[in-house]
Amino acid sequence: MPIHPLWLVLILVIVLIIFGPGRLPELGGAVGKAMREFRKATNDLTNEVTNATKPEPQTPAESTAKGSSSEAKPSSN
């Protein structure tokens, strides 16, 4: 649901009345910093989940080492 432009103007006028024109740049900077930190935390969490669910690629040395250890050893009877 998009925000109607009239509501946006009304919210900006109320913020201007509450905080005054002198504190608006400080308030805008704080909001911008909070949004950057939130976006960074979201991206970090997404990357962690993606990396945790992704299977690890095997190198050729690992695949041969695993193959030789899983082979059945002949029994000496």
C-alpha positions in Angstrom: 0.0 0.0 0.0 1.7 3.2 -1.1 1.8 6.2 1.2 -0.3 9.1 0.0 1.8 12.3 -0.5 -0.5 14.3 1.8 0.3 11.9 4.7 4.0 12.4 4.0 3.7 16.2 4.1 1.7 16.0 7.3 4.3 13.8 9.0 7.1 16.1 7.9 5.2 19.2 9.3 4.7 17.4 12.6 8.3 16.5 12.8 9.3 20.0 12.0 7.1 21.4 14.8 8.4 18.9 17.4 12.1 19.0 16.6 12.5 22.5 15.0 14.5 23.4 11.9 17.8 23.4 13.7 17.7 19.7 14.7 16.4 18.4 11.4 19.9 17.7 9.8 21.0 15.9 12.9 17.8 13.9 13.0 18.2 13.0 9.3 21.8 11.9 9.8 20.7 9.7 12.7 17.9 8.1 10.7 20.3 7.5 7.7 22.9 5.9 10.0 20.3 3.7 11.5 19.1 2.6 8.1 22.7 1.8 6.9 23.4 -0.3 10.1 20.1 -2.1 9.7 20.8 -2.9 6.0 24.3 -4.1 6.8 23.0 -6.3 9.6 20.4 -7.7 7.2 22.9 -8.4 4.5 25.3 -10.1 7.0 22.6 -12.3 8.3 21.5 -13.2 4.8 25.1 -14.1 3.8 25.5 -16.3 7.0 22.3 -18.2 6.2 23.3 -18.6 2.6 26.8 -19.8 3.4 25.5 -22.2 6.1 23.1 -23.9 3.7 25.5 -24.1 0.8 27.3 -27.4 0.5 31.1 -27.1 0.8 32.9 -27.9 -2.5 35.4 -30.8 -2.3 38.9 -30.5 -3.7 40.3 -33.5 -5.6 42.6 -34.4 -2.7 39.6 -34.6 -0.3 37.5 -36.7 -2.7 40.4 -39.3 -3.2 41.1 -39.4 0.6 37.5 -40.0 1.4 37.2 -42.6 -1.4 40.2 -44.6 -0.1 39.0 -44.6 3.5 35.6 -45.8 2.6 36.8 -48.8 0.6 36.4 -52.2 2.2 39.7 -53.6 3.4 40.3 -57.3 2.6 40.2 -59.6 5.6 43.0 -62.0 6.1 41.5 -65.4 6.9 
